[in-house]
Every structure is written in structure tokens, then in C-alpha cells.
């Protein structure tokens, strides 16, 4: 892939699953990667695996909802590698108790907005000053839930729809200054968390909806993020990329 060698990037939420696969793929392409995760031990384990395979990576603890913690993550990249070329915001969660609009507790709604949307604004605010110095990319992980019309969940889809609006604002406001912004919206990806928390019935139903013969792997999302971080995507901005095995087909 063109233009990733020696670039400096952050994966916020990179301890395992999609984030870990993304950090690994970016390092394989020659990028220098800083991995942050609420579980600092997961972040360091992923970074150590990358280093063992000849890549360059740092792992550190991150509270993506805390401004100081996100700033420290950006500072780690700049202090160790001298610059920041891309930032991948990859937070998701807070879905426990997230039910239909008429009954969802407001504290559940507020927590989902904080984790799945406000955190992305914090990441944007901390990353942009560095990206604006030489140009670069903001890449946000969203979800097919943002446009799927789920009858059983309200806060999470609202939050992820908000990420799309944030991304388009960044693309429109800072594009002339060399900053690109895009969203990757995964379908049903068999991460560790999915395997732990979803029933086999739910997984089977997802496979039935897909037109591809399998469900997603973290590497599928990692490939798209790596492309969007690379110079191969330098004329792509303001877009939502659905990587979902054809579970939803949309423009």
C-alpha cells in the first residue's frame, strides 16, 4: 500500500479486536503506531507482538472519554516519533440497558453518547492540531447500527450517526488544510467481544443476512482503515465505508 511507510499513527481502542488488527496491519505496512486502550495491558501486549514481528509500536493505557488521557496519547506519538499523520478513533460499547426509546434510562443514553460520540470529539480536538501541521487523516469506526433501524436499541445508533456528522464536519472544515476524514462502518465482525456476548442464534441470523459466505474478521476492517490512512486514499474524504459482507447495501 502506498504511503504508509514511516508514517506515524494512533489507534485509540487498539488493545484487541478491530483495533488490534488495525494496529498490526498498519505496522506491517511500515507505519509507526501508538496503541491506546482502557486496558493498558492489552495495548502493550498488542504492541509487543508487533515489535516481535519487526514492527514499531508503543502500547499505553487510555481513557478515551478523558481529555487529559487522549492528549497524553497524542503527546506520546509526537514525543517518540516527531509527528502525527493519522488518528483512528475506535471506541464502542456502553450498550447494556440500551433499549427502545420509550424506556431507555437517561443515564444509559448519556453514557452511550459519552463513550461512542463525545469521545470521538475529544480525539478530534486533540489530534487536529498535530494533523494540521502537515496534513493527515482522521478515521472513525462507526457501525452498521447507525443506519440499520434497530428496533431494540436507540442510544448506540444515535451516537454512531453523530460520528458521521462529526466526520463530515472535519472533512468540510479542514480539507483545504490537508486533513481528510472518513468513517468505517463494520457489519457483524467476529471479535473477541462479539464471541463473548452474542448468542449463536444472533450470529447465525447475521450470516443469513450477509451475501458473502462468512461473517467479518477484524482483518477486514483493518484493511479498510489502512487504505484510508495511506496515500492511496488522498482524494477520498467525507465518506462512510460500509464493510459488512453485503449485510446492508447502500450508496
C-alpha positions, -999 to +999 in steps of 0.1 A: +000+000+000+014+034-010+025+060+015+023+043+049+060+035+055+073+057+083+040+075+089+030+079+125-005+069+136-026+064+167-051+036+172-074+047+201-091+015+213-064-008+199-059-034+226-079-062+209-104-069+182-107-045+153-082-020+169-055-046+175-059-060+140-057-025+126-026-016+146-010-048+134-018-041+097-006-006+099+027-017+114+031-044+087+027-016+061+056+002+078+038+028+100+049+036+135+019+031+157+008+042+192-019+020+207-041+032+234-067+012+253-087+013+285-069-019+293-033-008+291-021-044+294-039-053+262-024-023+244+011-033+255+005-069+246-005-059+211+024-035+207+048-062+219+035-087+193+041-060+166+076-054+179+084-091+179+074-092+142+097-064+134+073-035+136+074-003+156+047+002+182+040+016+217+012+005+239-003+026+267-034+030+289-061+053+276-094+066+289-109+078+256-135+098+274-109+118+293-093+149+276-060+146+295-057+109+287-063+115+250-039+144+250-012+122+266-018+097+238-011+123+212+019+136+231+033+101+232+032+098+194+048+132+189+074+129+216+085+095+204+081+098+166+081+135+159+047+140+143+012+126+138-001+116+104-033+098+112-056+090+141-080+061+142-108+066+168-121+031+176-144+032+206-176+012+211-196+000+240-220+011+267-249-008+252-260-026+283-295-014+291-298+004+258-334-004+248-363+012+229-368+050+231-398+050+254-380+031+282-342+037+278-328+051+311-313+086+305-282+076+323-277+047+298-283+072+270-258+097+284-232+070+289-236+058+253-233+093+239-202+099+261-184+067+250-195+064+214-197+101+203-182+126+228-150+106+230-146+110+192-149+147+195-123+147+222-100+126+199-106+151+171-098+181+193-066+166+205-054+152+171-062+180+148-036+205+159-009+179+150-025+168+118-029+203+106+009+208+107+015+186+077-019+172+067-032+137+076-063+116+082-089+112+109-105+078+107-135+069+128-151+035+135-188+037+134-213+008+130-240-005+107-263+002+136-261+039+126-283+032+096-298-002+103-330+009+120-327-015+150-360-018+169-343-030+201-317-002+206-317+036+204-287+053+221-259+035+203-273+041+168-279+078+176-243+081+189-228+064+158-249+086+135-234+116+153-200+103+144-209+105+107-219+142+112-186+149+131-166+132+103-182+153+076-177+185+096-140+177+099-137+169+062-155+200+052-138+224+076-102+212+074-100+196+040-084+226+023-057+224+051-048+189+041-069+169+066-091+141+053-118+124+074-137+092+068-158+066+087-156+028+085-189+012+094-184-025+102-211-051+100-211-082+122-174-088+129-164-118+150-142-100+175-134-114+210-162-092+224-188-105+199-179-141+206-182-135+243-215-116+244-236-125+214-257-157+211-251-182+184-286-176+172-278-139+166-246-148+148-264-173+126-290-147+118-263-123+107-247-149+084-281-155+069-285-118+060-250-115+045-244-122+008-208-133+015-202-169+027-188-158+061-190-131+087-165-104+092-130-107+107-111-079+124-086-080+095-114-070+071-118-037+089-081-033+094-076-034+056-100-005+050-085+016+078-050+011+064-062+021+030-078+053+044-046+061+063-024+057+032-016+080+004-037+057-019-068+074-004-055+110-006-085+121-028-111+104-005-128+124+023-162+128+039-173+093+032-188+064+052-175+030+041-197+001+049-176-031+054-203-057+061-202-086+037-233-072+019-255-074+051-267-039+041-264-025+006-264+013+003-250+042-016 
